[in-house]
Amino acid sequence: MKIYMAPMEGVTNYVFRKVYIKHFSGVDKFFTPFITPHMKKGFSKSELMELNSEYNKGQYLIPQILTNSAEDFLKLVDEIEEMGYSEFNINLGCPSGTVTSKGRGSGFLQDPEALDRFFYEIFEKKNNITISVKTRIGFSDYGEWDDLLKVYKKYDFNEIIIHPRLRSDFYKNNIHLPSFTEACKTFKQNTIYNGDIKTLDDVNDLKTKIFDEKVTGIMIGRGLVRNPLLAESIKENIETISIIRTIEFLDDIVEEYMSLGFGERNTLFKLKEIWGMIMGDDDRYVKILKKIRKSGGLKEYKMAINELY
């Protein structure tokens, strides 16, 4: 089973990915946080770093595109192709209000006819690239999935990554597995499962529920941030958690951010977000997490981290 690292804006970015592959193994494919077309300006500095093939050496990296315009998609893909990429992912899963209000991300799922026209134009004009899509199962009603399935199965996607939630669920409420299994029966394309994978037990439980030869992999976001060794655990079928290796990994992230000129304040902001995902609601770490979040500089931060040893 292939393992993909989900793109998480501001978290699994170019710094996280570069340092991750230095410390851990098991992830087969990485995705950039979504990139939007920029018809009136060039790529931002962070977008250029996300796509920098020299910086991202050693990664099977896929640019993810967020748009509802086929014309804009094609223009952007032409630009990114020049950087050496030939495989692209379309984001139809983002539930953010600022995205969906413009009919992008999971907001595009509200109009299957427009989505059909979008795909038709892309595949009609661009047959020299590989395209995958990451989608939710609807915007606000499970009944929307039937119409979306009819659209997706018409096109030659490399694979379809499915997060079996509605946009209205955001990242809460239960996964709707019947919609995922229905997709497996409907699609000729390979499918990738995404959603609520935090432990090896979650993966093994999932295998018993969605076993299908078309399910070729899983995409993990928060689970890989929470436990960076999770991909190795899945590949070796042995649950492994190491706070020491995680600390060493994050120490290198600090060094990388500082070497890129982010400064203490911005670096700390990134680290606090990551540690919040790692420690979560674990009662053992409440006091230390509070100290990490209160730290005003790297010296304070490191004193808090030392307590973990």
Buried (B, 14 or more C-beta within 10 A) or exposed (E): BBBBBBBBEEBBBBBBBBBBBEBBEBBBBBBBBBBBBBEEEEBEEBBEBBBBEEBBEEBEBBBBBBBBBBBBBBBBBEBBBEEEBEBBBBBBBBBBEEBBEBBBBBBBBBBBEEBBEBBBBBBEEBEEBBBBBBBBBBBEEEEBBEBBBEBBBEBEBBBBBBBBBBBBBEEEEEBBBEBBBBBBEBBEBBBBBBBBBBBBEBBEEBEEEBEEEBBBBBBBBBBBBBBBBBBBBBBEEEEEEEBEBBBBBBBBBBEBBBEBEBEBEEBBEBBBBBBBBBBEEEEEBEEBBEBBBEBEEBEBBEEBBEEBE
